[in-house]
Amino acid sequence: MSRVAVDLVSEPLDKGIFAPVVEACRRHNCYVATSTQEKVPQKEGWFFHTGFIMGPEGLVLRSPKAQAQSAPSVAYLRDIKDEYKSIFGENSIMPVAKTPIGTLACFVEGEAEVLEASRLLASKGAEVILHTSMEDDEIPWTALKQAIGFQCHVFLLTGATSRLIYADNPAGEWAGGSATIIGPDGRLLAEKGGQDEGYAVANIDLAAIDAAREKFGRNTVPAWDLYTDLYSQ
C-alpha cells in the first residue's frame, strides 16, 4: 500500500499485468479473488475500489464497491448506478458468476457491513461469497461474518490483509483481523488470525446450503413481497 492519489495507482482490469494470475489459475485449476483500485476506460475520471475474481477462463467477474467507505477519490455505485448500468449492463451491479466450483460472488472490505449486499448476492444465487477485507478491532468481524453465513445461507470466505506496507514504513504494520471460512449455518469452519502470514483451509460442500435453508429458512429467508413494499414507502 502507498499513500498516493488513486489515479496514480489505478489500472484497468483488462490490462496485461493480470495475465500471470490468469495463467496461474489455468495451471492449477483454481480461482483467485482480490481487489484493486480500478481505472475505468469507459468513463474519464471514474475510479473504483473493485473486488474481482479470476479463474482458468480469465476475468470471471468484477464488483466495485457499492457504498462502503473507501479512498476519497473512489466512486460509489450508489451515486452513479443508473449511468453505470447504462455502460456495463442491467445486471452489472453486484453480479454473480456460475463456475464449476459453484456460483461465486465477491465484495470488498466494509461491504460486509451492509447486510443488504450479502442478501442481494444470495438472492441472485450466490453460493460462495469471496470477501477481501482489511479489518480492525472496532467491528466484531467474526460475529458479523458468521451472521452473514447464517442469515444468507452462503459460504463466506474472507481473506484479510496481514500487513500494511508504506514507502515511509517498509517494515510494515499489522493490519489486524483474520482470514476465515464461514459455513451456511453460520459455523466458523476455519480461521487464521494473528500477525503471521498464513491461510485458512476447509472443505466446502455446497449441499450444506440446501440443508441450512431447509432447517432455518422459515425464519431466515425474507418474505420479499412484504419487505419490498415497506422499503418503498
PAFIDO-789080 format. One record per residue (C-alpha): residue number from 1; residue in three letters; x, z, y. Coordinates in steps of 0.1 Angstrom, whole numbers, plus 5000, padded with zeros to 4 digits. Last residue first. Example, Ala and Ser with C-alpha at 12.3 -4.5 7.8 and 13.67 -1.06 7.14 Angstrom:
REM residues 2
<r><i>2</i><aa>SER</aa><east>5137</east><up>5071</up><north>4989</north></r>
<r><i>1</i><aa>ALA</aa><east>5123</east><up>5078</up><north>4955</north></r>
***
This chain:
REM residues 233
<r><i>233</i><aa>GLN</aa><east>4570</east><up>5015</up><north>5036</north></r>
<r><i>232</i><aa>SER</aa><east>4593</east><up>4991</up><north>5016</north></r>
<r><i>231</i><aa>TYR</aa><east>4610</east><up>5018</up><north>4997</north></r>
<r><i>230</i><aa>LEU</aa><east>4577</east><up>5031</up><north>4985</north></r>
<r><i>229</i><aa>ASP</aa><east>4566</east><up>4998</up><north>4971</north></r>
<r><i>228</i><aa>THR</aa><east>4599</east><up>4993</up><north>4953</north></r>
<r><i>227</i><aa>TYR</aa><east>4597</east><up>5029</up><north>4940</north></r>
<r><i>226</i><aa>LEU</aa><east>4564</east><up>5025</up><north>4923</north></r>
<r><i>225</i><aa>ASP</aa><east>4570</east><up>4990</up><north>4910</north></r>
<r><i>224</i><aa>TRP</aa><east>4604</east><up>5000</up><north>4896</north></r>
<r><i>223</i><aa>ALA</aa><east>4593</east><up>5029</up><north>4875</north></r>
<r><i>222</i><aa>PRO</aa><east>4629</east><up>5040</up><north>4871</north></r>
<r><i>221</i><aa>VAL</aa><east>4647</east><up>5042</up><north>4838</north></r>
<r><i>220</i><aa>THR</aa><east>4659</east><up>5078</up><north>4835</north></r>
<r><i>219</i><aa>ASN</aa><east>4630</east><up>5099</up><north>4823</north></r>
<r><i>218</i><aa>ARG</aa><east>4614</east><up>5077</up><north>4796</north></r>
<r><i>217</i><aa>GLY</aa><east>4648</east><up>5062</up><north>4791</north></r>
<r><i>216</i><aa>PHE</aa><east>4664</east><up>5092</up><north>4776</north></r>
<r><i>215</i><aa>LYS</aa><east>4664</east><up>5086</up><north>4738</north></r>
<r><i>214</i><aa>GLU</aa><east>4656</east><up>5049</up><north>4737</north></r>
<r><i>213</i><aa>ARG</aa><east>4679</east><up>5042</up><north>4766</north></r>
<r><i>212</i><aa>ALA</aa><east>4707</east><up>5062</up><north>4750</north></r>
<r><i>211</i><aa>ALA</aa><east>4704</east><up>5043</up><north>4717</north></r>
<r><i>210</i><aa>ASP</aa><east>4702</east><up>5010</up><north>4735</north></r>
<r><i>209</i><aa>ILE</aa><east>4734</east><up>5017</up><north>4753</north></r>
<r><i>208</i><aa>ALA</aa><east>4751</east><up>5031</up><north>4722</north></r>
<r><i>207</i><aa>ALA</aa><east>4748</east><up>4997</up><north>4706</north></r>
<r><i>206</i><aa>LEU</aa><east>4775</east><up>4986</up><north>4731</north></r>
<r><i>205</i><aa>ASP</aa><east>4801</east><up>5004</up><north>4710</north></r>
<r><i>204</i><aa>ILE</aa><east>4832</east><up>5012</up><north>4732</north></r>
<r><i>203</i><aa>ASN</aa><east>4862</east><up>5028</up><north>4715</north></r>
<r><i>202</i><aa>ALA</aa><east>4882</east><up>5049</up><north>4739</north></r>
<r><i>201</i><aa>VAL</aa><east>4915</east><up>5048</up><north>4757</north></r>
<r><i>200</i><aa>ALA</aa><east>4927</east><up>5064</up><north>4790</north></r>
<r><i>199</i><aa>TYR</aa><east>4959</east><up>5053</up><north>4807</north></r>
<r><i>198</i><aa>GLY</aa><east>4991</east><up>5065</up><north>4821</north></r>
<r><i>197</i><aa>GLU</aa><east>5010</east><up>5073</up><north>4853</north></r>
<r><i>196</i><aa>ASP</aa><east>5019</east><up>5109</up><north>4859</north></r>
<r><i>195</i><aa>GLN</aa><east>5003</east><up>5129</up><north>4887</north></r>
<r><i>194</i><aa>GLY</aa><east>4974</east><up>5143</up><north>4868</north></r>
<r><i>193</i><aa>GLY</aa><east>4945</east><up>5127</up><north>4851</north></r>
<r><i>192</i><aa>LYS</aa><east>4939</east><up>5105</up><north>4821</north></r>
<r><i>191</i><aa>GLU</aa><east>4904</east><up>5108</up><north>4807</north></r>
<r><i>190</i><aa>ALA</aa><east>4885</east><up>5096</up><north>4776</north></r>
<r><i>189</i><aa>LEU</aa><east>4849</east><up>5097</up><north>4763</north></r>
<r><i>188</i><aa>LEU</aa><east>4833</east><up>5118</up><north>4790</north></r>
<r><i>187</i><aa>ARG</aa><east>4796</east><up>5119</up><north>4780</north></r>
<r><i>186</i><aa>GLY</aa><east>4770</east><up>5105</up><north>4803</north></r>
<r><i>185</i><aa>ASP</aa><east>4748</east><up>5091</up><north>4776</north></r>
<r><i>184</i><aa>PRO</aa><east>4759</east><up>5055</up><north>4784</north></r>
<r><i>183</i><aa>GLY</aa><east>4795</east><up>5066</up><north>4778</north></r>
<r><i>182</i><aa>ILE</aa><east>4821</east><up>5074</up><north>4805</north></r>
<r><i>181</i><aa>ILE</aa><east>4857</east><up>5062</up><north>4804</north></r>
<r><i>180</i><aa>THR</aa><east>4880</east><up>5079</up><north>4829</north></r>
<r><i>179</i><aa>ALA</aa><east>4911</east><up>5073</up><north>4850</north></r>
<r><i>178</i><aa>SER</aa><east>4917</east><up>5104</up><north>4872</north></r>
<r><i>177</i><aa>GLY</aa><east>4917</east><up>5116</up><north>4907</north></r>
<r><i>176</i><aa>GLY</aa><east>4945</east><up>5123</up><north>4931</north></r>
<r><i>175</i><aa>ALA</aa><east>4965</east><up>5099</up><north>4952</north></r>
<r><i>174</i><aa>TRP</aa><east>4999</east><up>5114</up><north>4946</north></r>
<r><i>173</i><aa>GLU</aa><east>5025</east><up>5105</up><north>4972</north></r>
<r><i>172</i><aa>GLY</aa><east>5050</east><up>5077</up><north>4974</north></r>
<r><i>171</i><aa>ALA</aa><east>5088</east><up>5076</up><north>4970</north></r>
<r><i>170</i><aa>PRO</aa><east>5088</east><up>5047</up><north>4994</north></r>
<r><i>169</i><aa>ASN</aa><east>5074</east><up>5067</up><north>5023</north></r>
<r><i>168</i><aa>ASP</aa><east>5079</east><up>5048</up><north>5055</north></r>
<r><i>167</i><aa>ALA</aa><east>5071</east><up>5015</up><north>5038</north></r>
<r><i>166</i><aa>TYR</aa><east>5041</east><up>5031</up><north>5021</north></r>
<r><i>165</i><aa>ILE</aa><east>5035</east><up>5040</up><north>4984</north></r>
<r><i>164</i><aa>LEU</aa><east>5003</east><up>5057</up><north>4973</north></r>
<r><i>163</i><aa>ARG</aa><east>5004</east><up>5069</up><north>4937</north></r>
<r><i>162</i><aa>SER</aa><east>4981</east><up>5071</up><north>4907</north></r>
<r><i>161</i><aa>THR</aa><east>4952</east><up>5049</up><north>4919</north></r>
<r><i>160</i><aa>ALA</aa><east>4922</east><up>5054</up><north>4896</north></r>
<r><i>159</i><aa>GLY</aa><east>4910</east><up>5031</up><north>4869</north></r>
<r><i>158</i><aa>THR</aa><east>4874</east><up>5039</up><north>4861</north></r>
<r><i>157</i><aa>LEU</aa><east>4854</east><up>5025</up><north>4831</north></r>
<r><i>156</i><aa>LEU</aa><east>4817</east><up>5032</up><north>4833</north></r>
<r><i>155</i><aa>PHE</aa><east>4797</east><up>5024</up><north>4801</north></r>
<r><i>154</i><aa>VAL</aa><east>4761</east><up>5019</up><north>4811</north></r>
<r><i>153</i><aa>HIS</aa><east>4729</east><up>5039</up><north>4806</north></r>
<r><i>152</i><aa>CYS</aa><east>4721</east><up>5039</up><north>4844</north></r>
<r><i>151</i><aa>GLN</aa><east>4712</east><up>5076</up><north>4847</north></r>
<r><i>150</i><aa>PHE</aa><east>4737</east><up>5088</up><north>4821</north></r>
<r><i>149</i><aa>GLY</aa><east>4767</east><up>5066</up><north>4830</north></r>
<r><i>148</i><aa>ILE</aa><east>4762</east><up>5070</up><north>4867</north></r>
<r><i>147</i><aa>ALA</aa><east>4758</east><up>5108</up><north>4863</north></r>
<r><i>146</i><aa>GLN</aa><east>4790</east><up>5110</up><north>4844</north></r>
<r><i>145</i><aa>LYS</aa><east>4808</east><up>5091</up><north>4872</north></r>
<r><i>144</i><aa>LEU</aa><east>4795</east><up>5116</up><north>4898</north></r>
<r><i>143</i><aa>ALA</aa><east>4804</east><up>5146</up><north>4877</north></r>
<r><i>142</i><aa>THR</aa><east>4839</east><up>5132</up><north>4873</north></r>
<r><i>141</i><aa>TRP</aa><east>4842</east><up>5124</up><north>4909</north></r>
<r><i>140</i><aa>PRO</aa><east>4831</east><up>5157</up><north>4924</north></r>
<r><i>139</i><aa>ILE</aa><east>4840</east><up>5144</up><north>4960</north></r>
<r><i>138</i><aa>GLU</aa><east>4864</east><up>5160</up><north>4985</north></r>
<r><i>137</i><aa>ASP</aa><east>4891</east><up>5163</up><north>4959</north></r>
<r><i>136</i><aa>ASP</aa><east>4904</east><up>5128</up><north>4963</north></r>
<r><i>135</i><aa>GLU</aa><east>4899</east><up>5095</up><north>4946</north></r>
<r><i>134</i><aa>MET</aa><east>4910</east><up>5059</up><north>4949</north></r>
<r><i>133</i><aa>SER</aa><east>4890</east><up>5037</up><north>4926</north></r>
<r><i>132</i><aa>THR</aa><east>4887</east><up>5005</up><north>4906</north></r>
<r><i>131</i><aa>HIS</aa><east>4854</east><up>5007</up><north>4887</north></r>
<r><i>130</i><aa>LEU</aa><east>4846</east><up>4984</up><north>4858</north></r>
<r><i>129</i><aa>ILE</aa><east>4809</east><up>4986</up><north>4849</north></r>
<r><i>128</i><aa>VAL</aa><east>4801</east><up>4979</up><north>4813</north></r>
<r><i>127</i><aa>GLU</aa><east>4767</east><up>4970</up><north>4800</north></r>
<r><i>126</i><aa>ALA</aa><east>4755</east><up>4951</up><north>4831</north></r>
<r><i>125</i><aa>GLY</aa><east>4720</east><up>4936</up><north>4826</north></r>
<r><i>124</i><aa>LYS</aa><east>4709</east><up>4929</up><north>4861</north></r>
<r><i>123</i><aa>SER</aa><east>4690</east><up>4962</up><north>4862</north></r>
<r><i>122</i><aa>ALA</aa><east>4723</east><up>4979</up><north>4853</north></r>
<r><i>121</i><aa>LEU</aa><east>4741</east><up>4963</up><north>4883</north></r>
<r><i>120</i><aa>LEU</aa><east>4713</east><up>4973</up><north>4906</north></r>
<r><i>119</i><aa>ARG</aa><east>4712</east><up>5009</up><north>4894</north></r>
<r><i>118</i><aa>SER</aa><east>4750</east><up>5011</up><north>4898</north></r>
<r><i>117</i><aa>ALA</aa><east>4747</east><up>5000</up><north>4935</north></r>
<r><i>116</i><aa>GLU</aa><east>4716</east><up>5020</up><north>4940</north></r>
<r><i>115</i><aa>LEU</aa><east>4736</east><up>5052</up><north>4931</north></r>
<r><i>114</i><aa>VAL</aa><east>4758</east><up>5047</up><north>4961</north></r>
<r><i>113</i><aa>GLU</aa><east>4789</east><up>5070</up><north>4956</north></r>
<r><i>112</i><aa>ALA</aa><east>4803</east><up>5045</up><north>4931</north></r>
<r><i>111</i><aa>GLU</aa><east>4806</east><up>5021</up><north>4960</north></r>
<r><i>110</i><aa>GLY</aa><east>4832</east><up>5045</up><north>4972</north></r>
<r><i>109</i><aa>GLU</aa><east>4861</east><up>5029</up><north>4953</north></r>
<r><i>108</i><aa>VAL</aa><east>4854</east><up>4993</up><north>4943</north></r>
<r><i>107</i><aa>PHE</aa><east>4827</east><up>4977</up><north>4922</north></r>
<r><i>106</i><aa>CYS</aa><east>4826</east><up>4958</up><north>4889</north></r>
<r><i>105</i><aa>ALA</aa><east>4803</east><up>4941</up><north>4865</north></r>
<r><i>104</i><aa>LEU</aa><east>4806</east><up>4931</up><north>4828</north></r>
<r><i>103</i><aa>THR</aa><east>4781</east><up>4919</up><north>4802</north></r>
<r><i>102</i><aa>GLY</aa><east>4797</east><up>4924</up><north>4769</north></r>
<r><i>101</i><aa>ILE</aa><east>4830</east><up>4918</up><north>4751</north></r>
<r><i>100</i><aa>PRO</aa><east>4825</east><up>4880</up><north>4746</north></r>
<r><i>99</i><aa>THR</aa><east>4816</east><up>4877</up><north>4783</north></r>
<r><i>98</i><aa>LYS</aa><east>4784</east><up>4877</up><north>4803</north></r>
<r><i>97</i><aa>ALA</aa><east>4790</east><up>4882</up><north>4840</north></r>
<r><i>96</i><aa>VAL</aa><east>4773</east><up>4904</up><north>4866</north></r>
<r><i>95</i><aa>PRO</aa><east>4770</east><up>4898</up><north>4903</north></r>
<r><i>94</i><aa>MET</aa><east>4770</east><up>4924</up><north>4932</north></r>
<r><i>93</i><aa>ILE</aa><east>4759</east><up>4899</up><north>4958</north></r>
<r><i>92</i><aa>SER</aa><east>4763</east><up>4863</up><north>4946</north></r>
<r><i>91</i><aa>ASN</aa><east>4729</east><up>4858</up><north>4931</north></r>
<r><i>90</i><aa>GLU</aa><east>4714</east><up>4837</up><north>4959</north></r>
<r><i>89</i><aa>GLY</aa><east>4746</east><up>4816</up><north>4964</north></r>
<r><i>88</i><aa>PHE</aa><east>4781</east><up>4819</up><north>4980</north></r>
<r><i>87</i><aa>ILE</aa><east>4775</east><up>4804</up><north>5014</north></r>
<r><i>86</i><aa>SER</aa><east>4738</east><up>4810</up><north>5021</north></r>
<r><i>85</i><aa>LYS</aa><east>4742</east><up>4843</up><north>5003</north></r>
<r><i>84</i><aa>TYR</aa><east>4769</east><up>4855</up><north>5027</north></r>
<r><i>83</i><aa>GLU</aa><east>4748</east><up>4844</up><north>5057</north></r>
<r><i>82</i><aa>ASP</aa><east>4719</east><up>4865</up><north>5045</north></r>
<r><i>81</i><aa>LYS</aa><east>4740</east><up>4895</up><north>5034</north></r>
<r><i>80</i><aa>ILE</aa><east>4760</east><up>4898</up><north>5067</north></r>
<r><i>79</i><aa>ASP</aa><east>4758</east><up>4935</up><north>5076</north></r>
<r><i>78</i><aa>ARG</aa><east>4750</east><up>4949</up><north>5042</north></r>
<r><i>77</i><aa>LEU</aa><east>4778</east><up>4927</up><north>5027</north></r>
<r><i>76</i><aa>TYR</aa><east>4804</east><up>4947</up><north>5045</north></r>
<r><i>75</i><aa>ALA</aa><east>4833</east><up>4931</up><north>5065</north></r>
<r><i>74</i><aa>VAL</aa><east>4867</east><up>4947</up><north>5064</north></r>
<r><i>73</i><aa>SER</aa><east>4886</east><up>4951</up><north>5097</north></r>
<r><i>72</i><aa>PRO</aa><east>4882</east><up>4989</up><north>5099</north></r>
<r><i>71</i><aa>ALA</aa><east>4896</east><up>4994</up><north>5064</north></r>
<r><i>70</i><aa>SER</aa><east>4870</east><up>5007</up><north>5038</north></r>
<r><i>69</i><aa>GLN</aa><east>4837</east><up>5026</up><north>5039</north></r>
<r><i>68</i><aa>ALA</aa><east>4811</east><up>5019</up><north>5012</north></r>
<r><i>67</i><aa>GLN</aa><east>4785</east><up>4992</up><north>5022</north></r>
<r><i>66</i><aa>ALA</aa><east>4785</east><up>4961</up><north>5000</north></r>
<r><i>65</i><aa>LYS</aa><east>4821</east><up>4960</up><north>4989</north></r>
<r><i>64</i><aa>PRO</aa><east>4830</east><up>4925</up><north>4977</north></r>
<r><i>63</i><aa>SER</aa><east>4822</east><up>4916</up><north>4940</north></r>
<r><i>62</i><aa>ARG</aa><east>4842</east><up>4888</up><north>4924</north></r>
<r><i>61</i><aa>LEU</aa><east>4835</east><up>4874</up><north>4890</north></r>
<r><i>60</i><aa>VAL</aa><east>4851</east><up>4860</up><north>4859</north></r>
<r><i>59</i><aa>LEU</aa><east>4882</east><up>4845</up><north>4875</north></r>
<r><i>58</i><aa>GLY</aa><east>4900</east><up>4827</up><north>4846</north></r>
<r><i>57</i><aa>GLU</aa><east>4886</east><up>4820</up><north>4812</north></r>
<r><i>56</i><aa>PRO</aa><east>4910</east><up>4843</up><north>4794</north></r>
<r><i>55</i><aa>GLY</aa><east>4899</east><up>4871</up><north>4818</north></r>
<r><i>54</i><aa>MET</aa><east>4899</east><up>4881</up><north>4854</north></r>
<r><i>53</i><aa>ILE</aa><east>4875</east><up>4906</up><north>4870</north></r>
<r><i>52</i><aa>PHE</aa><east>4872</east><up>4913</up><north>4907</north></r>
<r><i>51</i><aa>GLY</aa><east>4867</east><up>4941</up><north>4932</north></r>
<r><i>50</i><aa>THR</aa><east>4868</east><up>4929</up><north>4968</north></r>
<r><i>49</i><aa>HIS</aa><east>4877</east><up>4946</up><north>5000</north></r>
<r><i>48</i><aa>PHE</aa><east>4865</east><up>4918</up><north>5022</north></r>
<r><i>47</i><aa>PHE</aa><east>4879</east><up>4898</up><north>5052</north></r>
<r><i>46</i><aa>TRP</aa><east>4858</east><up>4874</up><north>5072</north></r>
<r><i>45</i><aa>GLY</aa><east>4875</east><up>4860</up><north>5103</north></r>
<r><i>44</i><aa>GLU</aa><east>4871</east><up>4823</up><north>5095</north></r>
<r><i>43</i><aa>LYS</aa><east>4844</east><up>4817</up><north>5069</north></r>
<r><i>42</i><aa>GLN</aa><east>4847</east><up>4795</up><north>5038</north></r>
<r><i>41</i><aa>PRO</aa><east>4884</east><up>4804</up><north>5034</north></r>
<r><i>40</i><aa>VAL</aa><east>4875</east><up>4840</up><north>5027</north></r>
<r><i>39</i><aa>LYS</aa><east>4905</east><up>4864</up><north>5028</north></r>
<r><i>38</i><aa>GLU</aa><east>4903</east><up>4891</up><north>5003</north></r>
<r><i>37</i><aa>GLN</aa><east>4919</east><up>4926</up><north>5004</north></r>
<r><i>36</i><aa>THR</aa><east>4923</east><up>4933</up><north>4968</north></r>
<r><i>35</i><aa>SER</aa><east>4907</east><up>4949</up><north>4938</north></r>
<r><i>34</i><aa>THR</aa><east>4913</east><up>4954</up><north>4901</north></r>
<r><i>33</i><aa>ALA</aa><east>4897</east><up>4944</up><north>4868</north></r>
<r><i>32</i><aa>VAL</aa><east>4916</east><up>4929</up><north>4839</north></r>
<r><i>31</i><aa>TYR</aa><east>4901</east><up>4913</up><north>4808</north></r>
<r><i>30</i><aa>CYS</aa><east>4918</east><up>4907</up><north>4774</north></r>
<r><i>29</i><aa>ASN</aa><east>4927</east><up>4880</up><north>4749</north></r>
<r><i>28</i><aa>HIS</aa><east>4964</east><up>4890</up><north>4750</north></r>
<r><i>27</i><aa>ARG</aa><east>4979</east><up>4856</up><north>4758</north></r>
<r><i>26</i><aa>ARG</aa><east>4948</east><up>4844</up><north>4778</north></r>
<r><i>25</i><aa>CYS</aa><east>4947</east><up>4876</up><north>4798</north></r>
<r><i>24</i><aa>ALA</aa><east>4984</east><up>4873</up><north>4805</north></r>
<r><i>23</i><aa>GLU</aa><east>4978</east><up>4837</up><north>4818</north></r>
<r><i>22</i><aa>VAL</aa><east>4950</east><up>4850</up><north>4840</north></r>
<r><i>21</i><aa>VAL</aa><east>4973</east><up>4876</up><north>4855</north></r>
<r><i>20</i><aa>PRO</aa><east>5001</east><up>4851</up><north>4860</north></r>
<r><i>19</i><aa>ALA</aa><east>4977</east><up>4828</up><north>4879</north></r>
<r><i>18</i><aa>PHE</aa><east>4968</east><up>4854</up><north>4904</north></r>
<r><i>17</i><aa>ILE</aa><east>4995</east><up>4844</up><north>4929</north></r>
<r><i>16</i><aa>GLY</aa><east>4982</east><up>4808</up><north>4927</north></r>
<r><i>15</i><aa>LYS</aa><east>4954</east><up>4813</up><north>4952</north></r>
<r><i>14</i><aa>ASP</aa><east>4918</east><up>4813</up><north>4940</north></r>
<r><i>13</i><aa>LEU</aa><east>4913</east><up>4849</up><north>4951</north></r>
<r><i>12</i><aa>PRO</aa><east>4920</east><up>4841</up><north>4988</north></r>
<r><i>11</i><aa>GLU</aa><east>4947</east><up>4864</up><north>5001</north></r>
<r><i>10</i><aa>SER</aa><east>4946</east><up>4894</up><north>5026</north></r>
<r><i>9</i><aa>VAL</aa><east>4978</east><up>4913</up><north>5035</north></r>
<r><i>8</i><aa>LEU</aa><east>4983</east><up>4901</up><north>5071</north></r>
<r><i>7</i><aa>ASP</aa><east>4946</east><up>4898</up><north>5080</north></r>
<r><i>6</i><aa>VAL</aa><east>4941</east><up>4935</up><north>5069</north></r>
<r><i>5</i><aa>ALA</aa><east>4965</east><up>4948</up><north>5096</north></r>
<r><i>4</i><aa>VAL</aa><east>4994</east><up>4969</up><north>5083</north></r>
<r><i>3</i><aa>ARG</aa><east>4997</east><up>5004</up><north>5070</north></r>
<r><i>2</i><aa>SER</aa><east>5011</east><up>4995</up><north>5036</north></r>
<r><i>1</i><aa>MET</aa><east>5000</east><up>5000</up><north>5000</north></r>
***
